[in-house]
Amino acid sequence: MSVHELKRSPVADSSEWQVTAARALEQLRHWAQVSPLQAALRHKRHGQWFVWRWIDVLRDVERLADGLRQQGFTGDSRLALSGAFEPNLLLLALAAQQIGGTLLTLPDNLAPEALHQALWRSRPTHAFVAGRQTRQLWINQHQSLLDFSALLGPSESPERLKRWSQSAQLWCEESTQWQHGLTVLLEQWLNSGHALAFPESPGSASRDRREVAPSGLLLSAERLKLLDDEIESRLAPSGTWRRRLCDWAIAHPQKGLQRLIKHRVRRLLGFHNLHFIWQATRAVDAQPTPTWLTEFKRDMA
């Protein structure tokens, strides 16, 4: 598939969307060498969980880099990514890094005029967009989009995941709406060497999170608020005796009944193995700290 090169604006203003990923490839090669068969990425597709091992990730990145070069991508090129964070997007980002090009992430919820302005300011030379509706908006802006399968070429499909390991697992249910979120994902994932898992879709995120029961969450301020709203919706209405019981349990978690209620709520949310939230304290600096987060931080103290 050919890739349309945009007419460039006189000066590129891309700092708002640019991704920084220092040492990303060095760290990827490290994990592929020391833990080649350990799970690196997990993603639910068509109701099934699939897994990429570290050696799979490295091989796919190398194949994608070759595919990008065939599409004219060089160290002077600029790749725009838009859509939900998932393995294809991360693999393509690392492939562009391998070539030395610039990475940009544009929100996947921009209105047509806002998208037009963002493209004019950031002037990507190549683009990859996940999500049918978003792809159509980019096509309407006269953009030709990269085809992931064509870039990857013939390769083995990711393995179906038969059972979960007990190792640490990071979880993300975000998209490129999270400014600089891809930088966070690459840093946390590649620094830790933990598997990074993604839901099938925003609508299935809560259910998929319960199946994974992650040990760490990577989330934006906006997603933290959505999680707080989700937790609130699962509790009894304010003013009822059941809600007062839940609030009492959170305030006095040292007693047996309270611990039982707290653990029940955590399991419903997929938080029963959780002991790490990235950016939680930063995300709530400007607003009251959610009760569940206060209780979580107290447990970690």
N, C-alpha and C positions, 0 to 999 in steps of 0.2 A: 504494500500500500504506500503510495506517495505521501510525503509530508509537506504541507503548505508552509512556506516561510513567510511570516508576517511582514508587512511593510513597517519598517522601524520608525519609531518616533525619534526626534533629534537627540533626546537624552533619556536613557532608561532609568526609571525610578522604581526599583524593585526591592528596596530594603524592607518594605512592609511584608513582602511575601517570601523573601529569600530564606533558604534552608541552609543551616550550617551543620556540618557533621564531621568534625575533626576526628581523624584516626578511625573512621568507621570501617574502612576496608581492612586496615591493619587488625582491628579487633575481630572482624568477621573471619579473616584467615586464621587468627589465633583459635577461635572456637571450633572452626572446621578441622583444625589439626589436633586439638586436645580432646574434643568431644564430638567427633564426626557423626556418630550415630545417635546422639542425644537430640531430643525434639527442640527445634528452634522457633517454629511458627505453627500455630493451629488456627484453623478457620472452618466454620460450618458452611457447607454448600449443599443446597437441595436436601436439607435434613440430615446430612451426614457430616461428621467431623473428619477433617483431613489434617495430616501432619507433614511438615517439611523438617528434615534433619539438617544439622548445620552443614554437612557436606552437600546436601541437596541445594541449600540456599546459595552456597558458593558457586556451585556448578551452574545454577540458573542465572546468577548475576553475570557470570562470564559469557553465557550464551546470549543473554539480553544485550550485553555490551557489544558483542559482535553484530547483533541485529540492529542496534542503534547506529553503529558505524556505517552499515549498509544503507541506512536512511539518511546519511549525510551528517550525523551528529558528531561534533568535534569538541575540542576543549574550549572553543569560542561559542558554542551553542548554549541555548537556554531552554530547559525542559520545564514546562508548566504541568503540574499535577492537580487534579481536582476530583473530590469524591470521598467516599468512606475509606478510612484507613483499613487496609487488608493486605495480605501477602503480595499480590501482584503490584500494588502501588509501592510497597517498600522495596521489592526486588528491583523494580525499574529505577527507583531513586538511587539505589546502590550502584546499578549499572551505569547510570549517568555520572555518578561520582567517580567510578573507575576510569571513565574517559576524561574526566576533568572538567566537565561542563557545569553550568550553573543550574541549581535546582530552585524552583519556585512552587509554592502551593497557593492556589487561589480558592476562595470559598466556593462551595458547591450550591450556595443558596442565593447567588447574586441575580438581581433582576437584569433583563437584557441591556439596559443602558449602563448600569453599573459594571456589568461584565465587559461591555465595549470599552469603557474607560479604563478598567483594570488591564485589559489586554493592550491597549494603546500605551499605557504607562510602563508595563512590565516587559513588553515586546518579546515574548517567548518565540523561539524558532521552531519548537516542537511541542506537542501537547498530548497528554494521556488523561482521559476523563472517564470515570466510572459512574454508572447510573444513566439509564436511558434518557430521562427527561433532561438532565444536565448536558448530555452529549448533544442532544438536538439543539439546545441553546447555543452551544459552541459552533455547531455546523451552521446555524443561522447567522453567525458572525463570520461565516466564510472560512472556518478553520477545518483543515483536514486533521484527523486524529490518528495517533498511533494505535495499531492493532497488536495487543499483547501476544496473542498466539502466533502471529506472523513473525514478531520479533524473536520469540523464544525458539521457534522452529521445532522439529521433531524432538521429543523428550519424553521421559517417563512421567506419568501422572503422579501427583502427590498420593501418598498412601492413606488409605482409610484408617482412622484411629480406632483400634479395637478396645482399648481401655486407657484410663487416665493413669499417669504416673503420679507418685506422691511428691515429686520435686516441686520447687517453687515455680509459680506461674504468674506472669503479669497479664493484665486484662485491659483492653481498651475498646470502647464503643463510641469513638469519636470520628470526625471527618475533618477535611481541610478547612471547615469553618473555624476550627481551633487555630488561631494565629500562632505560628511557630510550634504547633503541636508535633509535626513530623520531626523537628529537631529533638524534642523531648523524647519521643518514641525511640529514635535511633540511639540516643545517648543512654537511656535507661536499659534498653534491651541489650545493646552490645557491650555496655560496661558490666552488666550483671551476668550475662550468659544464661539468663533464665528464658524459658519458653514464653512467647508472647502470643496471646489468643485474641480472636476477634469474633463477634457474633455474625450470624448470617445476614441480619438486617436490623435497622433501628427498632422495628416492631417486635423482633424476637429477642432483643438484647437482655431483658430481664430473665426470660426462661433460659437462654443460653448461658447467662452468667451463673445461674443456679447449678447448671450441669458442670461447669468448669470449677466453681468454688475457688476463685483465684486467691493467691496470697498477697498480691499487690494490685492496686488500681492506678492507672494513669489517666487523669481527667482534668478538664478545664474548669474554670469557675462556673461556666454555664451548665456543664454536665453535673457539677456538684449540686447546683440548685435543683436540677431535674431529679437527681437521686433523692434529695431531701423531700421533694414533692411526692416521689414514689413511695418513700417510707411513710410519709404522712398519710397517704391514701390507704396504706395497708393497716394503719392503726385505727382503733375505734374513734368515732367522732368526739371532738372536744366536749367536755362537760358530762360525758357518760361515765358510769362506774367502771366500765372496762378500760376506758382511756385513763382514768385516774389510777387504775391498777398498773397499766403500762408505764405511766410517768413515775409511779412509786417504785416500780422495778428498776427503772433506769437510774433513779436517784439513790437506790439502796441495793446495788447488785451483789452484795456480799451474802445475802440470804438465799436459801434454797429455791423458794418459789420465784423470787425475782430473777435468779440466774436462769431458771427454766424458761421464763417468759422472754428474757433477753436473747437466749440462744435460739428460741423458736423464731423470733423476728429475724435474727441474723441468717438463719438457714433459709427462710423464705426469700431473702434478698441475695443469697449466694455469698454472704459475708462470713460464713462460719470458719473459714480458714484465713481470713484477712488479717494481715498485720503490717501493711504498708500502704499509704496513700500518698502519691506524689502531688505536691503543690497544694495540699489541703489547707495548710495554715496560710499560704499566700492567697489562696482563692477566696478566703472568707474575711480578709483583713478589713474590707470596707462594709461588711454587713454582719449581723449577728451570727454567731457560730451555731450551726444546726445541733439540736440536742443529741442526735445519734453520733455526730462527729465528736462532740465533747466527751461522750461516754467512751467512744473508741479510743481517743487520745488518753483518757484516764487509764484504760486497760493497758496501754502501751507504756505508761510511765513507770 
